[in-house]
Amino acid sequence: MTDPQKTDIIIIGAGPCGLFAVFELGLLDLRCHLVDILDKPGGQCAELYPEKPIYDIPALPVCTGQELTDRLMEQIAPFGPVFHYGQMAEALEKLDDGTWMLTTSDGVKLNAPVVVIAAGGGSFVPKRPPLEGLDEYETTGGVQYAVRRRDTLAGKRLVIAGGGDSALDWTVNLVDIAESVTLVHRRDDFRAAPDTVAKMRALVDEGRVTLQIGQLKGLEGTDGQLGKVLVQAAGAEAPTALHADVLLPFYGLTMKLGPIADFGLNLEENLIPVDTERFETSEPSIFAIGDINHYPGKLKLILSGFHEAALMAHAAHGIVHPEKKIRFQYTTSSSSLQQKLGVA
């Protein structure tokens, strides 16, 4: 049996919040191992939205999910985090000495005094529309649930379904490269950011985007190649056939905590309640940051998760090194920080 790998902090999840946590913990000389079910860092940003623009990261007017991931990886490189990709956090056990032993789905054992859960909403899968023959078109790329490369959609006739941020963001951002874009939603009311809704409506007024109010009813094509998307409008006798090469349904994600639900933590509707001083869970020395946690006034924003990571790091330091006090220094003038980042 392989000996456990010892570290200061085990982070479950290598999305933006988990990656930034490495930075905040690294500033306090805490070493991190990260476990993620994906085969690369970035979480949902890299897997589902690598080319989707993100607008609410301070000092970055706009960046894609992949660009944000790349910048975070560059930022934490000086701290030498160890990644365990393609593995699920399968079991967690508290040892007699008060530390934690985490076992992954590959049998890797990690031992640390602190565990940080930064797993977003847990494992996630796109919600699929209930359409006959969907599997066939998913296989050939006629139905796609994420835009991983914009250029593959250039010159295509696109039907985008949904009324949230993803549907409207991609409607606005694909109109310049697609042959045509039709947005389908069951009602003329949208859940997306008001600014994006306004941009979509302006494109509709200009004739560059078609807005179809109704619900998806079927798909038509030959040999797995999508040709038409059928949309049923309210009160219409028959569905309307929209010419399409690709259907992009953005109906959200189905979240599952997976083994995390068996860690013995208090849960509230599949979320983990935390305090807002330390972002600690009901189990001392286990923390939760990012979309997976819950507290009064919680906003599911990346920047909120960054704030949570900073406070968590200071609390975690007190557990790993109870004998040491943190001497607060402004990051703009800290010589130790400059040395860590190689800019001294």
Secondary structure as GFF3:
##gff-version 3
##sequence-region A 1 344
A	DSSP	beta_strand	5	6	.	.	.	ID=ss1
A	DSSP	beta_strand	9	12	.	.	.	ID=ss2
A	DSSP	alpha_helix	16	26	.	.	.	ID=ss3
A	DSSP	beta_strand	32	35	.	.	.	ID=ss4
A	DSSP	alpha_helix	43	47	.	.	.	ID=ss5
A	DSSP	beta_strand	53	54	.	.	.	ID=ss6
A	DSSP	beta_strand	63	64	.	.	.	ID=ss7
A	DSSP	alpha_helix	65	76	.	.	.	ID=ss8
A	DSSP	three_ten_helix	77	79	.	.	.	ID=ss9
A	DSSP	beta_strand	82	84	.	.	.	ID=ss10
A	DSSP	beta_strand	89	94	.	.	.	ID=ss11
A	DSSP	beta_strand	100	104	.	.	.	ID=ss12
A	DSSP	beta_strand	109	112	.	.	.	ID=ss13
A	DSSP	beta_strand	114	117	.	.	.	ID=ss14
A	DSSP	beta_strand	123	126	.	.	.	ID=ss15
A	DSSP	alpha_helix	134	140	.	.	.	ID=ss16
A	DSSP	three_ten_helix	150	153	.	.	.	ID=ss17
A	DSSP	beta_strand	157	161	.	.	.	ID=ss18
A	DSSP	alpha_helix	165	174	.	.	.	ID=ss19
A	DSSP	beta_strand	180	185	.	.	.	ID=ss20
A	DSSP	alpha_helix	194	205	.	.	.	ID=ss21
A	DSSP	beta_strand	210	213	.	.	.	ID=ss22
A	DSSP	beta_strand	215	222	.	.	.	ID=ss23
A	DSSP	beta_strand	225	232	.	.	.	ID=ss24
A	DSSP	beta_strand	240	243	.	.	.	ID=ss25
A	DSSP	beta_strand	246	249	.	.	.	ID=ss26
A	DSSP	beta_strand	253	256	.	.	.	ID=ss27
A	DSSP	three_ten_helix	258	262	.	.	.	ID=ss28
A	DSSP	beta_strand	272	273	.	.	.	ID=ss29
A	DSSP	beta_strand	286	288	.	.	.	ID=ss30
A	DSSP	three_ten_helix	290	292	.	.	.	ID=ss31
A	DSSP	beta_strand	293	294	.	.	.	ID=ss32
A	DSSP	alpha_helix	302	320	.	.	.	ID=ss33
A	DSSP	alpha_helix	335	340	.	.	.	ID=ss34
###
